[in-house]
Amino acid sequence: MLRYALLPRGDLSIESLRVALINSIVARQRKERFVLRIEDTDKARIIEGKDGEGRELLEKFAIHPDQTLYQSDQLGRYQHLAVHLVEEGRAFLCLCSEEELERERQRAEAENRPYRYSGRCNGMDADELRRIREEKIPFTIRIRKPADAIRFTDLLQGEIEADPGEVDHFVILRADGTPTSDFAAAVDDMTGGISLVIDEEERLRHAPRQIHIRRALGFDEAIAYAHLPPLLDPQGKRLSETGDAGSVKRLLEEGFLPDAILNYLLLLGNETPTEIFTLPEAVEWFDLQKLSRSPARFDAERLRQINREHLRRMEDRTLSRIFGFADADVGRLAKLYLEEAATINELESRIRAIFAPKNCRGDQGETMQRLSALILAAPYFDTFDEFTAYLSEKSGLKDEALSRPIRQLMTGAEKGPDLGKIYQTIKPYITEVARCQP
């Protein structure tokens, strides 16, 4: 079984979508269940509604979990297991205040050394434990650091080793009774039968802690790990640190197709049979272990090129529905603009300009008004040559003197694709298109 952990603390990031996508693909390939886990126990950092928004975004990318679990629904399980570790002597109660811990962190920073918990509460005796319970003194629960180094093999990062001091005596249950992320994740992976954890490289440091937790709980089955190298922006900064620039929501709002986004994410750091493909095709050939071990650059211009190609391959009638039509001709019209446009938004601005009443003012205004009147009264012409010949005869205009105002009447712009091709797609609408604003 595989899982993706959704943290409802902000917009779904591009890197997080990549992790969810690859987990979903590998689960399909292995014919294993795929679980969406909502990590919502740290209430101070949760943003209301982001869980639902994240789930809806994943659905747009055809990421359909077999089950969705909220960690907040399982607090009793985490508390029970944390207390069990205390009873077994594998964890201990900690009375250190945040102020005390912060002073220790500052001291370590001043001495230019990594912060390690002092272990001051590690030797608490039975009488002290009894007093804590009787007086209801707030405490956290810390697991004792391992006696030996934690070693495991990551499918992408290679051999990993974390010494006991690096793992440390870390908190597994907060003073309010909620589990820390590492403890909840370790318990869920253990009880849920997770066989492979695919995650971002920045979460690699959490794996030794989670392995230590599972071992302390008596779980000896190995769980495989694969931590994906980060995505970088053009300046070499982590994409996850760029705010809105690294948001999936922003890409969709700019008019990028889900199919194009997932296509590009699966290209990054990967060798693929073709540059343009669909998700079902990717499921057939994707190989997790063939991903590059190096960070990949997220190039917005390349994404635009891929988006353009997915728009070009879209069925004409389907494309037209994006703009409020159900007409294959309008889909073909939109594709005429793919040399100069690459997103839905850019295409829509051109389609809207064509079907909107035109501004018949300025140096071409009088001519445009004359031609508009002729078009509204003209018979139907099947070809553009017949259409322009009629207008030339009735208006006395020729060459650029005719083509320039006709282009503005037909498209609302001075430049663009071949007018003959545009006419073939809009001729049923020509009397609607060639109208001047009141």
C-alpha positions in Angstrom: 0.0 0.0 0.0 1.2 3.6 -0.8 0.1 6.9 0.7 0.3 10.6 0.1 0.2 12.9 3.1 -1.7 16.1 2.6 -0.8 19.0 5.0 -3.7 21.5 4.9 -1.5 24.5 5.8 -1.6 26.3 2.5 -2.0 25.9 -1.2 -1.0 22.6 -2.8 2.5 23.1 -4.1 3.8 21.8 -7.4 6.4 19.6 -5.6 3.6 18.1 -3.4 1.5 17.4 -6.5 4.5 15.6 -8.1 4.8 13.4 -4.9 1.1 12.6 -5.0 1.2 11.9 -8.7 4.1 9.5 -8.5 2.6 7.7 -5.5 -0.6 7.2 -7.4 1.2 5.9 -10.5 3.3 3.4 -8.6 0.3 2.2 -6.6 -1.5 1.5 -9.9 1.6 -0.3 -11.3 1.9 -2.5 -8.3 -1.9 -3.0 -8.0 -1.8 -1.8 -4.4 -4.2 0.4 -2.6 -3.5 4.2 -2.4 -4.4 6.2 0.7 -4.8 9.9 1.0 -3.8 10.9 4.6 -4.8 14.3 5.9 -2.2 15.4 8.5 -4.4 17.7 10.6 -3.3 17.1 14.2 -1.3 20.3 14.6 -4.3 22.6 14.9 -2.3 25.8 15.3 -0.9 25.5 11.7 -4.0 24.1 10.0 -5.9 26.5 7.6 -9.6 25.7 7.5 -10.8 24.4 4.1 -7.4 23.6 2.7 -8.0 19.9 3.1 -11.1 20.0 0.9 -9.4 22.3 -1.6 -6.4 20.0 -1.8 -8.6 16.9 -2.3 -10.4 18.7 -5.2 -7.2 19.7 -6.8 -5.9 16.1 -6.7 -9.2 14.9 -8.3 -8.5 17.4 -11.2 -5.3 15.4 -11.9 -7.0 12.0 -11.8 -5.5 11.2 -8.5 -8.2 9.1 -6.9 -7.3 7.6 -3.5 -8.9 4.3 -2.4 -9.3 5.7 1.1 -9.0 9.1 2.8 -8.0 9.2 6.5 -7.9 12.2 8.8 -5.3 11.8 11.6 -7.4 13.9 13.9 -9.9 11.0 14.0 -7.3 8.7 15.5 -6.0 10.6 18.5 -6.9 7.8 20.9 -4.6 5.4 19.1 -1.6 7.7 19.1 -2.1 8.5 22.8 -2.4 4.8 23.7 0.8 3.9 21.9 2.7 6.8 23.3 1.8 5.8 26.9 2.6 2.2 26.1 6.2 3.3 25.1 6.5 5.1 28.5 5.3 2.0 30.3 7.9 0.0 28.4 10.6 2.4 29.3 11.2 3.4 25.7 9.8 6.9 26.2 9.7 9.3 29.0 7.7 12.3 30.3 9.3 15.7 29.7 8.4 18.8 31.8 10.7 21.3 30.0 8.9 24.5 29.0 9.2 26.0 25.6 11.2 28.9 27.1 13.7 26.5 28.5 14.0 24.6 25.2 14.4 27.9 23.3 17.2 29.0 25.6 19.0 25.6 24.8 18.5 26.2 21.1 19.9 29.7 21.3 22.9 28.5 23.3 23.6 25.8 20.7 23.3 28.3 17.9 25.7 30.7 19.7 28.2 27.9 20.1 27.8 27.0 16.5 26.8 23.4 17.2 23.6 21.4 16.3 20.9 21.6 18.9 20.4 18.4 20.9 17.9 17.9 23.8 19.8 17.9 27.1 18.0 14.8 28.4 17.3 16.4 31.7 14.0 14.6 32.2 15.3 11.3 31.0 15.9 9.9 34.5 12.6 10.7 36.1 11.8 8.2 38.9 8.5 6.6 39.8 7.7 9.1 42.6 8.1 12.0 40.2 5.9 10.3 37.7 3.2 9.8 40.3 3.4 13.5 41.4 3.0 14.6 37.8 -0.2 12.5 37.4 -1.6 13.6 40.8 -0.9 17.3 40.3 -1.9 17.2 36.6 1.3 18.9 35.6 1.5 19.5 31.8 4.1 17.3 30.0 5.2 16.1 26.6 6.3 12.5 25.8 9.7 12.0 24.3 11.0 8.7 22.8 14.4 7.7 24.0 17.1 8.0 21.3 18.3 4.8 19.7 21.3 2.9 21.1 22.7 2.5 17.6 22.7 4.3 14.3 19.6 4.0 12.1 20.6 2.7 8.7 18.4 2.1 5.6 18.6 2.3 1.8 16.6 4.9 0.0 15.7 3.9 -3.6 16.9 7.3 -4.9 19.2 8.7 -2.3 21.2 5.5 -1.6 22.6 4.4 1.8 21.4 6.6 4.7 22.8 6.6 8.2 21.7 8.7 11.2 23.6 8.4 14.4 21.7 8.3 17.8 22.5 11.9 18.6 21.1 13.0 15.3 17.9 11.1 16.0 17.8 12.4 19.6 15.2 12.2 22.3 12.4 13.8 20.3 8.8 14.6 21.2 6.2 12.1 20.0 3.2 13.5 22.0 2.6 17.2 22.7 1.3 18.6 25.9 -2.2 18.9 24.5 -2.3 15.2 23.7 -1.8 15.5 20.0 0.9 13.5 18.2 3.8 15.0 16.4 4.0 14.5 12.6 6.7 11.9 12.9 4.9 9.8 15.5 1.5 9.9 13.7 3.1 9.1 10.3 5.1 6.2 11.8 2.0 4.7 13.5 -0.2 5.1 10.4 2.4 3.5 8.1 2.8 0.7 10.6 -0.9 0.0 11.2 -1.9 0.8 7.6 0.4 -1.7 5.9 2.4 0.9 3.9 5.0 -0.9 1.8 6.7 2.1 0.1 7.0 5.8 1.2 7.6 8.2 -1.7 8.2 11.8 -0.5 10.1 15.0 -1.0 13.8 15.0 -0.4 13.5 17.6 2.4 11.5 15.0 4.4 14.4 12.5 4.3 15.6 13.6 7.7 12.2 12.4 9.2 12.7 8.8 8.0 15.2 7.7 10.7 12.9 9.0 13.4 9.9 7.1 12.0 11.9 3.9 11.6 13.1 4.3 15.2 9.4 4.8 16.4 8.2 1.6 14.6 11.1 -0.4 16.0 10.3 0.8 19.5 6.7 -0.3 19.0 7.9 -3.8 18.0 7.3 -3.4 14.3 10.2 -5.1 12.4 8.8 -5.2 8.8 10.9 -3.0 6.5 9.2 -0.1 4.6 10.9 1.0 1.5 11.7 4.7 1.0 12.2 6.9 -2.1 12.8 10.6 -1.6 12.5 12.7 -4.8 15.2 15.4 -5.5 13.8 18.9 -5.3 12.4 21.1 -8.1 14.2 24.4 -8.6 13.2 27.7 -10.1 15.3 29.3 -12.9 17.4 31.0 -10.2 18.2 27.7 -8.4 15.9 28.3 -5.5 13.6 25.5 -4.3 10.3 25.8 -5.9 8.5 25.0 -2.7 10.0 28.2 -1.2 8.7 30.5 -4.0 5.2 31.1 -2.6 2.5 31.6 -5.2 5.0 30.8 -8.0 5.1 27.2 -6.8 1.4 26.8 -6.4 -0.7 24.4 -8.4 -3.7 26.6 -8.0 -1.9 29.5 -9.6 -1.0 27.3 -12.6 -4.6 26.3 -13.1 -5.7 30.0 -12.8 -3.2 31.0 -15.5 -4.9 28.5 -17.8 -2.6 25.5 -17.8 -4.3 22.1 -18.3 -4.0 19.4 -15.7 -2.9 17.0 -18.4 -0.1 19.3 -19.4 1.0 19.9 -15.9 1.3 16.3 -15.0 3.0 15.6 -18.3 5.6 18.1 -17.5 6.1 17.0 -13.9 6.7 13.4 -15.1 9.3 14.7 -17.6 11.4 16.4 -15.0 14.5 14.4 -14.2 13.1 11.5 -16.2 13.7 9.7 -19.5 10.4 9.2 -21.3 9.5 7.4 -24.5 7.8 10.6 -25.9 7.7 14.2 -24.7 3.9 14.4 -24.9 1.8 11.7 -23.2 -1.2 11.1 -21.0 -1.4 9.7 -17.5 -2.6 6.2 -18.6 0.3 6.1 -21.0 2.8 7.1 -18.2 1.5 4.3 -16.0 2.6 1.8 -18.6 6.3 2.9 -18.7 7.1 5.0 -15.6 10.0 3.6 -13.6 10.6 5.2 -10.2 14.2 4.0 -9.9 15.1 5.6 -13.3 14.4 9.1 -12.0 17.5 11.4 -11.8 19.1 11.8 -8.4 19.8 15.5 -9.1 17.5 18.5 -8.6 15.4 19.4 -11.7 14.7 22.9 -13.0 11.1 23.9 -13.5 11.0 25.8 -16.8 7.8 27.7 -17.3 8.4 28.2 -21.0 8.7 24.5 -21.5 5.5 24.0 -19.6 3.9 26.5 -22.0 5.1 24.4 -25.0 3.7 21.2 -23.5 0.4 23.0 -22.7 0.2 24.2 -26.2 0.6 20.7 -27.6 -2.1 19.3 -25.3 -4.5 22.1 -26.4 -3.6 21.2 -30.0 -4.4 17.6 -29.5 -7.7 18.2 -27.7 -10.9 17.3 -29.5 -12.2 20.4 -31.2 -15.7 20.3 -29.6 -14.2 19.7 -26.2 -11.9 22.7 -26.5 -14.8 24.9 -27.6 -16.7 24.0 -24.4 -14.0 25.7 -22.4 -15.1 29.0 -24.0 -18.8 28.4 -23.6 -19.5 26.8 -27.0 -20.3 23.3 -28.2 -19.1 23.8 -31.7 -16.0 22.0 -33.3 -15.5 25.1 -35.5 -14.8 27.3 -32.4 -12.3 24.7 -31.2 -10.6 24.8 -34.6 -10.7 28.6 -34.4 -8.9 28.5 -31.0 -6.2 26.2 -32.4 -5.4 28.8 -35.1 -4.0 31.0 -32.3 -1.7 28.4 -30.8 1.3 29.9 -32.6 0.9 33.0 -30.5 -0.9 31.7 -27.4 -0.2 28.7 -25.1 -2.8 28.8 -22.3 -6.6 28.7 -22.0 -6.5 32.3 -20.7 -4.6 33.5 -23.7 -6.8 31.7 -26.1 -10.0 32.9 -24.4 -8.9 36.5 -24.7 -8.7 36.1 -28.4 -12.0 34.2 -28.7 -13.8 36.7 -26.6 -12.4 39.5 -28.8 -13.7 37.9 -31.9 -17.3 37.4 -30.6 -17.5 40.8 -28.9 -18.9 43.9 -30.6 -16.0 45.8 -32.2 -14.7 49.3 -31.4 -15.5 51.0 -34.8 -13.7 54.2 -34.0 -10.3 55.7 -34.8 -8.7 55.9 -38.3 -10.5 52.8 -39.5 -13.8 53.4 -37.7 -15.9 54.8 -40.6 -14.7 52.1 -43.0 -15.5 49.4 -40.4 -19.0 50.7 -39.9 -19.6 50.7 -43.7 -18.3 47.1 -44.0 -20.3 46.0 -40.9 -23.5 47.2 -42.5 -22.6 45.5 -45.8 -21.9 42.2 -43.9 -25.1 42.3 -41.9 -27.1 42.7 -45.2 -25.0 40.3 -47.3 -26.0 36.7 -48.3 -24.1 33.7 -47.0 -20.7 33.0 -48.7 -19.1 29.6 -48.3 -15.5 30.8 -49.1 -13.5 33.7 -47.9 -12.6 34.7 -51.5 -16.3 35.0 -52.4 -16.9 37.0 -49.1 -14.1 39.5 -49.8 -15.0 39.8 -53.5 -18.5 40.8 -52.6 -17.3 43.4 -50.0 -14.8 44.8 -52.5 -17.4 45.2 -55.1 -19.9 46.9 -52.8 -17.4 49.1 -51.0 -14.9 49.9 -53.7 -12.0 48.9 -51.4 -9.1 46.7 -52.4 -6.0 45.1 -51.0 -4.9 46.4 -47.6 -7.6 49.1 -47.6 -10.1 46.2 -47.4 -8.2 43.5 -45.5 -7.2 45.7 -42.6 -10.7 46.8 -41.5 -12.0 43.3 -42.3 -9.4 41.8 -39.9 -10.4 44.3 -37.2 -14.1 43.5 -37.7 -13.5 39.8 -37.6 -10.9 39.5 -34.9 -10.8 42.8 -32.9 -7.0 42.9 -33.6 -4.7 44.2 -36.3 -2.6 41.1 -36.5 -3.2 37.3 -36.2 -3.7 34.1 -38.2 -4.7 33.8 -41.8 -8.1 35.5 -42.3 -9.2 32.9 -44.8 -8.7 30.1 -42.1 -10.5 32.2 -39.5 -13.4 32.8 -41.8 -13.9 29.1 -42.4 -14.5 28.7 -38.6 -16.7 31.7 -37.9 -18.7 32.1 -41.1 -21.9 30.7 -39.4 -21.4 33.5 -36.9 -20.3 36.3 -39.2 -23.2 38.6 -38.7 -22.7 38.3 -34.9 -18.9 38.8 -35.2 -18.9 41.8 -37.5 -20.9 44.1 -35.3 -19.8 47.5 -34.1 -20.3 48.6 -30.5 -23.4 50.8 -30.1 
